[in-house]
Amino acid sequence: MIAKVADALKDGAVFALQVGSQAFPLETDCKAIGPKHKLVHELTRETEIVNNQMGHTQGEVVIILRKQERAARRVAKVDPALEYGRVL
């Protein structure tokens, strides 16, 4: 899912994913998978959602990932002859 979202995002766009980490370390996984798809971990926010399954009380988090912007494209140099004309 992260790969498909990364492909759909424009450079600099933000992706917020709410996960719980009760049984699996999903926050850690997101932080590891993101850079492989040019997504940078911006921050993790706590939520007020609490899961009390199996005697464990753990809140869910929202992971904020931002798509890296591509390096500025090189501007091709304009041939001066096109601008000023060629000397014959």
N, C-alpha and C positions, 0 to 999 in steps of 0.2 A: 504494500500500500504506500509506503513512504517513497519508494522509487517512482511510482506512478504519479503521486502528487508532485514530486520534485520536477518531473518532466512537464507537468501542466503549469507550474508556476512561472511567472515572469521573474527576471532578475530583480532582487531586492524585495520580493514579496514575502509575506509571513504565513507560516503554517502553524496553527495551534492544535495540538492533539491532547485530548484528555485521556489519561490512563490510570489504572490502579496497579499497584505492584505487590499485591497480596501473595499470589502464587508464583509469579514470574517477575523477573527484574525488568519490566518494560521500559522504565525510565532510562535505565542503563543501556538497554538495547537501542532505544531511539538515539541516544547520544553517540553510540558507536556506528549505527547505520547511516545517520544523517550526513556526515562528511563524505561518505562514499558516493553520495548523490548531490554534492555541492550545497548541502544544508548545514548552516552553522547554528549551534545551540545558543540562543540568546539568553533565555532564563527559564526557570521552572517555577511555577506559581502553585501554591497550595490551594485546595478547594475546601469547601465546608462539607463535602460529601464524605461520609465515613462508612466503611464496610466492616460489619461485625461478624463476618463468616468465620466459623471454626474457632471462636474465642479470640481472634486477632482483631484489634481495632486499628485500622490503617486508613488514612485518608487518601483520596485520589489527587492527582496533580495534573496540571496543564503544562505541557512542554511547548515552548515557543521556539520554532526553528525558522531561520531566514535563509532564503536562497541567495547564494553569493552572486555578486554582480561580476559579469565578465570583465576582463581587463579592457580598457579602452581600445577600440580597434585602431590599428595604424592607419593614418591618413596617407593615401598614396600621394607621392609628390607629383605635382603637375609639371609636365614637360614645359619648360619655359618657351620652347618654340611654338607650342600651341597658343600660349598667351601673347607672345610678342612677335611671332612670325619667324620664319627661317631666313638666314642670310644666304643669298644665292651667289 
